[in-house]
Amino acid sequence: MEAPKESSREQSHPLYSSDRDQIDRLLAKKVPQDADLVDLARLFMRYEGFPGAQDLKDDMFKTMRLWGFDRDSLNEKTRKI
């Protein structure tokens, strides 16, 4: 029996649509407010380990890099907020 292909294991997150809107909004921000940083960190937590929504994950990393953060510095900053 053949193992299932990786793409067949991807799931659709129930909050994908609203999260897609959130991430698009964050991507458009040049300078994030504190609430934007918290939103991005929250989205990272939601999708960590989730088998799917790779486009959202890619855009979250892109947003984070555009704002000059990595995961550690984003988490550190949001813990202070």
N, C-alpha and C positions, 0 to 999 in steps of 0.2 A: 504494500500500500504506500502510495506516495505521500510525503509530508505536505501539509497545506502551504501554499505560498504565503510569504510575509504579508503581502497586500490584502490577502483574504482575512487576516487577523486584525486588521485595522478596524477600529470602532468609530462610530459617530457620537460625539459628545452631545448630550441633551442641551447644553448651553452654547453650542457652537455658534449659532446665529448672533446672539447678543454679544458673545465674546469677540466675534469677528468685527462687529461694529466698534466695540471698545478698543481693540487693537488698531483698527484703522484710525480711530480718533487719536490714539497715543502716537502712532507713526507720524501724524501730521504736526505734532507739537515739536517746536524747535527747542524750547526751554520748558522742561517739565515742572509742574507745581508739586508740592508734597503729595497731594492726593493722587496725582498721576503715577508717582513712584510707587505708592502703596498699591494702586490698581495693577501695575505691572508685576510687582512681587507676588500679589495674590494670584494672578493668572499663571505665573510660573509654578506656584504651589499646586494649583488645580490640575495642570496638565503634566506635572512631573510623573513619569511612569505610565502615562495614559497611552494606550496603543492606537494612536491615530492623531488626526488634526496636525499633521506635520507642517502644513502651511502656517498655522497659527504659531506653532513653536518657532519656526524660522523667522516670522515677523516679530515675535517677542525678542528674540536674540538680536535682530537687526535694530529694533527700537532701543534696546539697552546699549548697544554699541554706539548708536548715534548720539545718545545722551552721555557717553563717556563712562559707562559703568561696566563692570563684570558682575557675575552673580554674587560674589562675596561682598563687593562694595555696595551693590544694590540692597542686599539684605542688611548690611551694617547701617546704611542710611535709613532704611525703613524701620529698623528697630528703634532708632533715635526719635523717629517722628511720633 
